[in-house]
Amino acid sequence: MTRSESITHLAAALAKAQAEMPVAVFDATNPFLKSKYASLGAVIHASRPILAKHKLSLVQFPISDATGIGVESILTHESGEFIAERISIPLTEEKGKAPALAVT
């Protein structure tokens, strides 16, 4: 994880935003397990107005290198403070499938 030198304003705004954040509507169904879940659209719809109210934004960028692919997520505050994290999946193969799909 990387972050700005200070996250005082970001942390205060995030605490206020989380206190107001509604539960995302479970608007989709997994066809294999028949379970309900909140789609990405429902999560964005529930969270974006609250994040904006507290001057927070979340941006995500695709990342890749010789070992894998993934995403970098950055939570920012209008003050310039931020917290960032990267997650990646290796590109090696296992049992003829990408590691994210392989069953161990």
N, C-alpha and C positions, 0 to 999 in steps of 0.2 A: 504494500500500500504506500502511496505517496500522498503528501498533503502539504498545504501551505504552512508557513512557519507558525501561524496562529489560526485556530478554527473557532475562536470565541463567538463571533457573530453567526457563523454557520451553525454551530452547535445549538445556540439559543433559538435560531429560526427553525431548525429541524425539530427540536423538541416541541415547539408550538405547532408546527405543521402536523406532526404525528398525533398530537392530542386532538386535532380536528379531522384527521383523515378518516373518511368513511370506508366501510368494507366494500370491496369491489364486488359487483354482481356476478354470480356464477351463471354465465350466459352461454356456455358451450359444453358439449358432451364428448368425452373420450369414446370413440366408436368401439374400441377393443375392450375396455374395462367398464363401459357404461357409467362412468363417474362424471360428475359435473365439475367444472372448473371455470375460473375467471379468465377470459381471453385477454390478450395483450391490449386490445382496444378497450375492454372494460377497466383494466387497471389504469390505463392512461386517462380515460374519462373520469375515473374517481379521484385520481391524484393530481393531475395537472393544475386545476384551479386552486387547490390548497397550496401546492408548491409555489405557484406564481404569487399568491397572496402574501407569502412570507419571503418573497424575493429569492427563491431557490430554483435551480434548474438542473436537470439531469441530461447529460449528453452521452452518447455511446458511439464509438468508432470501431470499425473492423480492424483487426491487427493480424499480421502474419509474418512468419520468418521461416527459416529452413527447418525448424522442428515442429511447427504447428500453426493452427489458426485459432482466432478467438475474438474477444471483444474487450475494449477498455471502456469502463464506465467512470464518468466524472460528475460528482455532485458539486455544484458551484453556488455561491451566494453573491449577491450584488456587491458586497464589500471586496470581492476578489478572492476570498478564501475558498479553498476547494479540498476535496478528498477524492482520490482516484485509485482504482484497482483494475488489474488485468486478470483475465482468465483465458486459458488456451487449452486446446485439445491437441495432443500429439498427432502427427500425420502417419505414424507407423501403422502397419496392418496387423490384425490378430484374427485368426480363423477366417480370413478372407473378408473381414469387415473393418470399418473404421473403429477405433477404440470406443467411441461414444455409443456404438451399436453392438459391440461384442458382449456376449453373455459369458461371465466367468464361471 
